[in-house]
Amino acid sequence: MQQTVLKRAVFFIGGYEPKTPKAFFSRLLKQISHFDALWGYHSEVSRVEATQDNEVGAVTISTRAAEENWSTNTDFNFLSLDKIVLRDFARPMPMRLFYYTRSFADFLISGVAFQFFKKAWRFGLYFVYPFFVLTSFALVACIVALLTYQWFGLASGLVGVLIFVLAVSGVGERWSTNHLMDLWSFSLDFIRGRRADADAILQRFAETVVATTTAESYDEVILIGHSTGGLLMIDVAARCLSLDKEFACSAREVVLLTLGSTALKAGYHPAGKNFRKSVEQLINDDKLAWVEIQCLTDAINFYKTDPVAEMGLEAKADQAFPIVRSIRIRDMLQCDAYARIKRNLFRVHYQYVCANTKPYWYDFFQICCGPTFLSARVEGRIVGGLPAQEATFV
């Protein structure tokens, strides 16, 4: 039986952020050059082919290692949330504040926020961060209004409002507060089935995945979701199975890979019944595999949790589902590179999908472009392209 991947398809959904296929692949190209430099490979990336609506962009990455005598072709498909995110960002600020306040109260009253702190206290702090910043802005505005009352009387209230507006539009933008407000608003509305635009685009993503894997013959198909994309890619995987019951048999191995996933914000929520049904659909499929990568250094994930167990769902009897593995970012990067990013919350969270600067068994580009099947790489914690380069377990 063929032991290496000659042709692979990757479908990737990132976090809740505005990014066009062109912008995504521009960054990817830089990361691949670092990947090649680390391992001594040579990768060629085709020009970006994007759909007219810019929802999906695709390139073919041809990677070869002369010394190791292998080559692999990867059709890498980026599934873009750009339009949805920009549409949310474009809403008037009062509307964004209202939706965020509603979502914060919902997660709090439903008890989900307490689950965050119970299972991953740093994720809990990440959840309350926008609320804390907005409250601080409001307190400063109130203090200014009180201090100026003797001069402006009731008009000092307008001064306070102006201070709050300027703080939100200026400081809030620089501190990512406004972005995170929209992220939590989107998350709640998606969980509660109030995002018809998201449902529609995820259905189109699933149709693209099924059409692509049906039209071509692949050794391996990997559906990758990073951050909030982990939640959304779970949904897409379930839609793929609904569209084609044999989808998980479209390649020798079809794997769902979630990286630094925040899917449990839907899995914990009482209103997330449809999402949990999607997870059950994945559990009930005999062929589909699921790998969940978590990291202690990353605050924006649920470290050392089994997503299926946390959702109260019945696990598969004959296999681990998902296969949960933890990684150590300090072992992926040279000391100077790690020192530069370790205090940057968001940069650490992005390392899952960036090139390593040290050999390590978890390597995003080895997974996407290397010759080894993901299941074998995870099981053997293989460092490098082939099992012969296997290092000690971490």
Beta strands, then each sheet from edge to edge (+ up, - down):
strand 1: 7-13
strand 2: 42-45
strand 3: 49-50
strand 4: 56-65
strand 5: 70-79
strand 6: 218-226
strand 7: 251-259
strand 8: 289-295
strand 9: 323-327
sheet 1: 2+ 4- 5+ 1+ 6+ 7+ 8+ 9+
sheet 2: 2+ 4- 3+
end
